[in-house]
Amino acid sequence: MANMEGYFRSAGLADVATRVIEVDVTYATFDDYWSAQTALANYIVQHIRKMPAADAERLKTDLRTSLPKDKSGGIAYKARANAVRGRVPG
């Protein structure tokens, strides 16, 4: 966070502020989680799509057993994002 704030200040921005945004993420089932994570063709998803089918299935199996679960067996975890804002001096 200090580095992000420093970058904004070194760019000449004033009133720079940072904060962490934290949200609870839940999916009713692993399939809901998998669909949401692989819906967009980002860098990681592109690599998953290029994997041999057996390797992709092994990845899914490993994730299914290792992801945190809630009381009903759904996937549940906290997600965090770092936010920064600044003002162009007038």
N, C-alpha and C positions, 0 to 999 in steps of 0.2 A: 504494500500500500504506500509506503514511504517513497518507493521508486516511482510509482505512478504519479504521485503528487509532485515529485521532483520534475518529471518530464513535462507536466503541464505548466509548472512554474517556469522552467527553463524555456518554454515556448512563448513566454511573455504573458500568460494568463494571470488574472488576479482572482482573489476570493476562491481559491482552489479548496475543494472539500472532497473527501473520500468517505465511502462507507461500504460495508459488506451487506449484501441483500441475501437473505436465507429463506428458502421456502421448503415446505414438505412436498415431496413428490411421491405419488402413490399410483400403482397400477393394480387393477383387480386380479390380473393373471399375468403369468410370464409371457404369454402370447401377446397380450396388450403392450407390455413393455417392449418386446422384440419388434413388434410392428412400428411402434413410435420411434424406436432408436434407428431403425433401418429404412424408414420411409424416404429420407432425403439422401441424395447421392453425395454426401460429404467425403472427405479424404478417407476416413476409417471405413465407412460403408463400401466405398469403392474397392478397398482391399478385401473386405469380407466377401463381396460378390465375386472376386477373382479366386477365392480359395477353392480347393477341391471340396466337393460336397461332404465328404467324410470329415474333413477338418472343420468346416463350418458347423456341422452337427456336433462335433466335439466341443467347439466354442460355446454353442448354445447350451449343451449339457453342463459344462463347467459353470456358466453364468447362472443357469437355473438353480444349481445347488449352492452357489456362493453369494448370490445377491441377498441383501437383508430383507426379511419378510415381516409383515405385520401379523397380528393375532389371527386374521382370517386366511393367511397364507399368500396374500398378495405381496407384490414388491413395494417396499417403502424405504425411502431414504431422504436425507436432506441434500439440497442442491444450493450451491453458493455462487454468487457473482460479485465481482468487485466493481464498484461504481465510482466514477470520478467526474467532477464538473468544475468548470472554471468560467470566468468572465473576461471578455476582451476589454481591456481598459479603454475608457472612453475619453 
